Amino acid sequence: MGKLYYLHSMTPNENQNKEELLAVDCSHVTKIFGASFKALDDVSLQIKKGTLFGLIGADGAGKTTLIRILASLLLPTEGEVKVLGYDVHKDFRKLRHYIGYMPGKFSLYSDLSVNENLNVFATLYGTKMETNYELFSDLYEQLAPFGKRKAGNLSGGMKQKLALCCALVHRPDILLLDEPTTGVDPVSRKVFWDILTRLRKEFKMPIIVSTPYMDEAFRCDRVALIQNGKIISEDNPQGLVNSYPYKLWGVLSVQKGKMIKELRSLTGVQSVYSFGDTLHLTFDESCLSTEEIVCRMQEKGFKDITIKAIDPTIEDYFLAKTVEEKE
């Protein structure tokens, strides 16, 4: 049973009233590994109950470290963390009864079947799969045809669905999901997020999800962007987009790869980067105009150039904020 180190079957004796408490309250949290590596640097977050919260950042940004601290699997080097009103250090035994945790790496029993894994997790919490079936019925209906198949032989998407079922089997008060859609096909990603949205709406369950995918931000009520162990922004997704500080232009050309270098050499250009089949461009309009940019690029031999104003995305905001943090 060593693999289930993050679970605990103890039921708290006390019946605390948590209605007025935040789901998560992190205050000035720092986590140092080794002599000096800061995986988290002075992180403060308050997440209300009933919120689907996204923790978004690139690999190595500190997402997994923060999720593991919230799950009481790591202790912060500095700062205080409470989840559902429980201190992750002092009250970890009580807290773990209320947590549904899904690690980024598949950690179920590969040599047990789908049904056997679910029954093991239910037994550890002193319940039965049928008791809280309503929470994961839509997930299990997709898994049912593979009920006798060993978990290790499932596809990536099915493994993630099974892991979420196991995290829900004891009806937790909060879900902590570490990159649950990484490596999953787009259709399965959408289905997974639809399920999370239903859990939040129907059961008012707070859900904290870490992800490297910026496009998943708009599936969340609120998001925090994390970079190098620091929270660089927190807001609702549209609020972040609305905070984008520049006028953004989209540049189309059949030679966009070569054009990036030439655009960056122009005085007044603030940023230019590839975004799908378009270049996203910002520039100082007191120094340049779109007509002048087109003319200068044509002088360099580029043809069929189109420049038009476009709406920023959350990726644009993240890139601008990252540059700002470095300066």
Helices and strands as residue ranges (DSSP letters): G 2-4, E 24-33, E 37-47, E 52-56, H 63-70, E 78-83, E 86-87, H 92-95, E 99-102, H 114-124, H 133-143, G 144-146, G 151-153, H 156-168, E 174-178, H 186-203, E 207-211, G 214-219, E 222-227, E 230-235, H 237-242, E 248-252, H 256-264, E 269-275, E 278-283, H 290-299, E 306-310, H 314-326
